[in-house]
Amino acid sequence: MLDELLAHPGVEERVVVAGPVGFMALHGGIEIGSVEVAEGAATRLGAGFYGVILPDDLWWHLPSTEFTPRHSPKLAAFLDAVSLVFSVHGYGRPEWGETVLLGGGNRRVASALADALQRRGLAVETDLDRIPRELRGVHPANPVNLPEFGGVQVELPPGVRRGGAAEQVIDALVAVAAAEMRSLCARP
């Protein structure tokens, strides 16, 4: 399915391969602000970035588990280059308000990111049993879990994907990713 989406007119696939930590935005164009947050953090840190951006007239939400490296040489190159990834998404559920949900397989880094976000005044949930199943990002085929050390799925509500709150998220992502990058680069 990913190959069909990427072949659709107007769909843009962006990749920057740089360093052991990377950021992804798989649903650009439909999860407004996710690309800006992920690419902003990657640019500020000089880290890798992979994004798929849909044109304004296309609403095709492909599940993250369908983003397979075998259907995208760019995604494969990105995932081969990174050891840890932060996958930025958007969600909207009134019952969760403006809470950032942190899923993905790397629970240690999710916890560090939660601390960084909370210090910046943002509400955060990391308990996988509380996060809605489809927003947890723990499926082994999800690209957030494919690098050596997996990653964190960052689900942002609408009010946190823009303006000052988005800047706070970028700051937190950069702080945590920089610490992880130093740790990964220090490994023998």
Protein Blocks (a to p, Z undefined) as FASTA:
>chain_A
ZZmmmmpghiacddddedjbdcddfkghjlghklmmmmmmmmmnopacddddddfkbccd
ddfklmcfklomklmmmmmmpmbdcdddddddfklopaccdedjblmlmmmmmmmmmmno
pacdfbfklpcfklnopafklmklmpmnlpadddddfklmgcjllmmmmmmmmmmmmmmm
mmmmmpZZ
